[in-house]
Every structure is written in structure tokens, then in C-alpha cells.
Amino acid sequence: MNVIKKKTLDVYATRHTDTAAPLASWRKIFEKMEFTDIHAVRAALPTADFADPYTVFNIKGNNYRLITIIHYRHQRVYIKEFFTHAEYDQWNRLRSKRK
């Protein structure tokens, strides 16, 4: 898959230095694989959750959340947001209210 906004991952890793290795590992998995659906993603990364239209990944033992949008047909994963767990909970509450 093609990871869109790779530099954004680097920015997140700089801000949260404890995530540098987990984010690099996540990126390597995505760049090596061709995922066809969420089930294939979960086979490689079991903590992946689909929250339409986002796919959310737990990073560093559930301390952080990486928010992506995956276009399986085009083999692209777009980096949208990166949050601490607490920030994600707040974002998710606001997102739920908008629906």
C-alpha cells in the first residue's frame, strides 16, 4: 500500500518520541502489504477498528490512536489524525454528536 502523508508520521513521532518505533513498524507493515479489506488488515494488525469512514489503530499498547482512511481498491492509506487515547475519546465523542 502507498502511505499518504508519510512526513506526518514523522511529525507525530517527533512530538511523541515514545511512538517513533511503533509508528515506523506500522508504516513498514503497510508499505509491504496489499490489503483487500478490514479483515486482511486485522490479520496483520488485530487492534484495527473500522469506524466509518476511518480505520483506527492502537499505537504503543493503546496509548495512542492513529486515524486513517484506507482506499483498498487504489492501495492507499491516508493519515488523518494522531491522538493520545484521551484526545481520541474526546474527538470520537464530538464526531458522534455530529452524526
Secondary structure by P-SEA (a helix, b strand, c coil): ccccaaaaaaaaaaacccaaaaaaaaaaaaaacccccaaaaaaacccccccccbbbbbcccccbbbbbcccccccbbbbcccccaaaaaaaaaaaaaac
